Structures are given as structure tokens and as C-alpha cells.
Amino acid sequence: MQHILSRLTSQRGRERTMTMRSSTSPPPLYLRRPAIAAAALLLLAVVPCGLADSPKPTAPHRRPAARFYSFDQVHEYPHDQHAFTEGLLYGGNDTLFESTGLYNQSSVRKVDLQTGKVLVQEKMDGRMFGEGLTLLGNKLFQLTWMSDVGFIYDRHNFSKRESFSHKMSDGWGLATDGKVLFGSDGTSTLYQLDPKSLEVVKTVTVKYHGNEVSYLNELEYVNGEIWANVLPTDCIVRVSPNDGQVVGWIFLHELKQHLLDSGNTDIDVLNGIAWDGKNHRVFVTGKLWPKLYEIKLRPVNGPPNGSVEELCPKLWWAGAKRQHATSRL
């Protein structure tokens, strides 16, 4: 952008022939300037500080437009094709923690990234439907579907387990920034929970262009943002946890389509985001997917007028009362 610079220049005063003035005549302007300055200082001294320091009106703050991303595939890894992935997170040393769903099949497991092999697994009561999962310290927090019950596991010994209850409408996704827990219940509400009391300390409504983004599913905390799968789409929404405003969209349609084209017709929706903060790696997978992918985001121009309605099915635009997702039944 070209800047136009202007410079103020001073002009020398011209000498003028002064005529004789009477003693009662006011002094010329250039002699009166010191007196004017002194009067101005005196006026500032008696004006209340609050008035003198009144802030100038500023232009309203405009939030930057949401950003759009496609992806480049970095690596492809094996993934248990029988795992109905509901929660996913990176556990360090090329391991993942995963929560799987479906009645009589739900579990919490530790998985080897390179081979997809389940290293440790704790099966849940058949009446429980496993949901979102996150790790805070040495504790794994897990939610269950259509229930206010959750579980806390020792990351080193899954058999050490305790239960808790929460006040979200349902249990879908979980994530953490290391201080609080972030939760979703399938609506457009993003919760913040105290990790000790499990009480809700804050809620925000996730919105994009004034529309509520519902069906927030699996969550991950990435560099100050909450990333959420939006059921049943191939889209990930990036959200500011401070006010719920959408700051970006990630489009992953090609992953599912590639699996379908390869004959994997039994796969379900995209679900599962894991972030390796130390090495800046993003992993994604889906329910009953035989593959897990490391991806690198690639900025794209995005749809015209910023509308994602065609790329991400219209289901979430309603922002209405949640209907049960068929993929969970």
C-alpha cells in the first residue's frame, strides 16, 4: 500500500514597517502568544482530570473474517476399523488415547500410532456408550452419551477409575487447555468445566455469520482455539473459546471420499482430532475408519461470500433443538 506523506513547512515572516501605536492599543499578536499560552495552562489546571483525560471515541472493532483450509496428507496410519471413534488425543511417544462408542462395544484404549495396535484397553459396561475423551495431568476424563455420567481414569492404569456427574445437557466432546475442561453436548453450546468440581464455569454459543453452529462433536484444543468435528459433516470448525465466534473452517471431504472409492463402504462419519503440540502434528480419523491420517493445513480462498452451507450440510444451520443422530443408534 502506497503511503502519502506530507510535510509541514514554515515560512519566514516578512518584515513590516510598524507605525506608531498609542499606549492603549493591544500588543501585536506575536507579543500576545506567551500570555495566551499561560492562560491555557491555567485553564487546564482548573479543569477536572476526568474531563481532561476523557477518551476519544474509537472506531468499533471488527473481527477478522474466518479463514478456510484444505489439507495435504503427510502420513497414513492403520486404524482399528471396528473402533467407533468418539474421543481421540495424542499421548506422546507416538501413542494415542481413544474412546470408542456403541453399546456393548465401548472402551478406553491406548493405541500405537505407527501400527494402529491397541496396547491397553478397558472395556466399559455394556449399558454405557463411550464419548469424548481428554487428558489433564495423569487423568483421562471421559463422557458418555445420553447421560450426565463420566469417568476419570489413571492414564497409566485404566482399571483405576472413578465416576463423576456433570451439568451439560449430554456428553459428546471433551478437550482441555491444561487449566479447564471444554465440553460439547451436541448443540451449539461450548462449555467450560472446572476439572476438580466438574461444575460449569462458563458457556458460549458457537456462531458463524450470526448462525448457531450445532452438532459440535469431538473436540481438541489447538493453539488457543477449540477445533470441533461438526456432525455429520466432513468439516472441522475452529472456534474462539472466549466468545464462541468461528475463526476458521477445515474441509476434509477428500479423506472420506478416498476411503469410499477404495471399497470401504462400511465407514461412518469423520470424527476424531488429535494434536501433537510438541511436534505440531494434526491427526484425524473417523468412526469405523481403517485409516488415521496426519495432515497439514493448506489455506484456501474458501466458498463465495464465506458461505459454507454447500460444503458442510445444512443440518447445523438450523440451530434448533438437537435431534438424535442416526449414526449413533
N, C-alpha and C positions, 0 to 999 in steps of 0.2 A: 504494500500500500504506500503510495507516494505521499509524503508529508509536505505541507506548505508552511514554510517558516517565514515569519515576519519579524522585522527588527525595527524597534523604535529609534529614531534618530533625533538628536537635539539640534536646534538651530541657534546660532548665536544671535543675541539681541542686537538690534540696531541702535546706534547712538541717536538720541533725540535731543533736540535743543529744548531745554526746560525754561519756561517763563517763570517769572517771579510769582509766588502764591502767597496769599495772605496767611497769617498765623492761625486763623480759624479753619482753614481748608484742611480736609482729611489728607493724611500722607498718601503718597502713591502706593499702588498695590504691592510692589516688591518690598516696600518697607513694612507693610501690614502683615506679611506672611508669618513672621515669628509670633505675633500676637494671636493670629488665628490658630496656630499650632498649639499654643499654650491653652487657649480656650477649649480646644478639642480634648486635650489631656485632662483638663479639669472636668469636662462632661463625662468622660469615661470613668473617672474616679467616683462619681456620684451615681452612675447607672448601676443597678443591681447586677451582680455577677451572673445570675441566671439568665438575664436578658442579653448581656454582652456575649455570653457563651452559647446562645441558642443555636442548635444545629441547623445547618442549611438543609432544605428539602433535597432528598436524593431520588434519583430515578428508581422505580420498582425493579427488584432483582428478577432476572429472567433465567429460568433453569435451562441449561444446555439441552439440546434435542437429544433424544435417545439414540444410541449407536446400534448398528446392526453388524452381525458377524456370521460368516460361514466358517468352514474349518478345513484344515489339512490334516490328514491322518498321519500320525507319527509311528505308531505301533499297533499291532493287532494281537490280542492275547486270548487264550482259551478261557471260556466261562461255562460254568455248570448250566446246561440247557434246561435243567429241571428246577433251577432256582428262580422263584417268583420274586425278583429283587424289589424290596421296598425301602431299604436303607443301605447306604454304601459310604465308606470313608477310608482314607489312606491311613495305615497303621505304622508306617515306617519300615525300613529294610525290605522293601518290595513285598509287603503284605497288605492285605485289605481286611477290613471288618465289614461283614454283610449281614443284614437282617432280611429273612425271606418270609413271604406270606402264604396264604391259603390255609384253611382249616385242616388239621391233621398233618400238615407239612411244614409248618412254620419253624424257624430256627434262628439262632445267632451263631455265626461262624467266623473263623479266621481263615483266610484264603491266601495261597501263594500266588503272587501276581504273574510270574513267568509261566507257570504251568496250569493255573486255574484249580490246582488241587486243594481240597478242603483239609486244612491242617488240624483244626479243632472245631467241634460243633456241639452245641447244646440245643437239643430239640425241646420245643415248647409243648405245653398242654394242648391237646387236640382241639380244645374249645377256644384257643387263642389264635388270633390272626396277627402275625408279626407285622410291624410297620417301621416307621422312621428310627434311625439309629445315629448316635453321635458319641464322641469320646471327649471327656473332660478329665484331665489328670489321668488317673488309672481306672476311671469308672466309665463303663459303657451304659448310656441311657437309651432305652428302647420304648417305643409306644406300641399300642395295639389298636386295631381297627374296631370301630363301633363300640368303644369302651373308653372309660376315663382311667383305666389301669395301665401302668407302665412298670418297667423293671430296670434295676440297676445291677450290672454285672461287674465283677472284678476282671479287668482285661486279661489278667494272667491266669485266671481260674474261673471259667464260666459257671461252675457249679456253685460258686459263692454269689448268691443272688438275693436281692430284696425287692419288694414291690413298693410302688407309690401310686398316688392318685393325683390327677390334675384337673384344672377347671376349663380346659379347652373344650369346645363342642364335640370334638372327636380327635383321634390320634392319627395323623398322617405323616408329616415330615419333622425331622429334628436336625439342628445344627448348633454350633457354638462358636463364639469368638474367643473362648478361653475365660470369659467372665460370666456371661449369661447364656441361657439356652434359648434358641429360636425355634418356634413350633408352628406347624400349619395343621388345619383341620378340614381341608378340602374346600374351604370358602376363600374369600379374598382377604381374610384376616391373617396378619403375621403377628404372632405372639412373642413376647419376651418373658421368660420364666426365671425366677431365682433358682439356681441349681441346688441350693440347700433346702429351702422350704417348698420348692416346686410351685410357688404361688405366681400368678400372672402379675407382672410389674408394669407391663406396657403393651398396648396393641396399636397397630397401624393398619390402615386399609390400603392394599396394593392397587394402584390405579395407573392407567395408561391413557393419555388423552382424555382424562375425565371419566373413563370407564373402569369399573372394577374388574380386576383380573382374578377370576375364581379358579377353583380346582388346583390350587397350589399343592404340589405333591412332595416328592423327595427334595430335601434342602441341603445346601452346602454353603459355608461361609468362605468367601474368597476375597481377600484384599479389601475388606471394608464393605463388601456387598453380600447380599444373600442371593444365591442362584437357586432357582426352583424349576423343576420339571412342571409343566402345565398339562395335566391330564385332559384328554388322551392324545395330545399333540406331539409333534416331533420338535417342539420348541422349548428352549430354556429362557426364562425371563430373569433379568438381572435387576435387583431391587435395592434401593437405598433403605436400610433398616431404620433410619432416622424418621422418615416421613412416609415411607411406602411408595414413593414415586418410582416408576420404572425408568431405569437409566440405560437399558440395553436389551437386545434380543439376540439369541443364538439359534440359528436354523440348522438342524441336523437331519433333515429329511433323507439325505443320500445314504445314511447308515442303515436305516431300516429297509430302504428300498433295495440296497445291495444284498441284504440277507434274504429278502423275499425272492429276488432274482436268482439267488443261489440255491433255492429249493427249501429254505427254512420257513415253511408255511405255518408252523405252529407257534411262532413267536408272538409275543404280546407287545405292549406299548413301551416306548422309550422311558426308562426310569432308573435313576442311579447316577450320582455325580460324586466324584472323589477328587480332592485337591491335595497334591503334594506340595506344600508351601516351600519346603527347603529347596526342592529342585524345580519348582514352578511347572509342575506337570498336572494336566487335567485328564481324568479318566471318566468315561461314560459307558453305560450299558443299558440293558432293558430287561423286562420280565420275560423269562424263558429264552433269553438270547444265548446262543452258543459262543458269542464273542464279547470281549470287552476291549474298548479302544482308548488309546492315548491320542488326544487331538491337540492341535494348536489352532487358536482362533485366528481368523483372517477377516479384517474389516471389509465390508461391502457397502455399496450405496444404499441398499435396502429398497423396500417397495415404495411406489409413488405416494407422496403425502404422508409417509411414515405409517401407513395402514398395514397392519399385519393380519387382517381379517382373512385374507385368502390363503396366506401361508400357514396360519395357525387356525384351525377350525373355529367356527363361530360360537361353539359351546360356552366358552368362558366369558363372552361379551355380555351375556345376559346379566351376570352379577346377581342373579336371583338366588332363591333358596336351593341348596345343594340337592341334586338327585343322585341316587346311588349309581356308581359307575359299574357298567356291566362287566368290565374286566376283573372286578374284584369278587364276583359272585361265582 
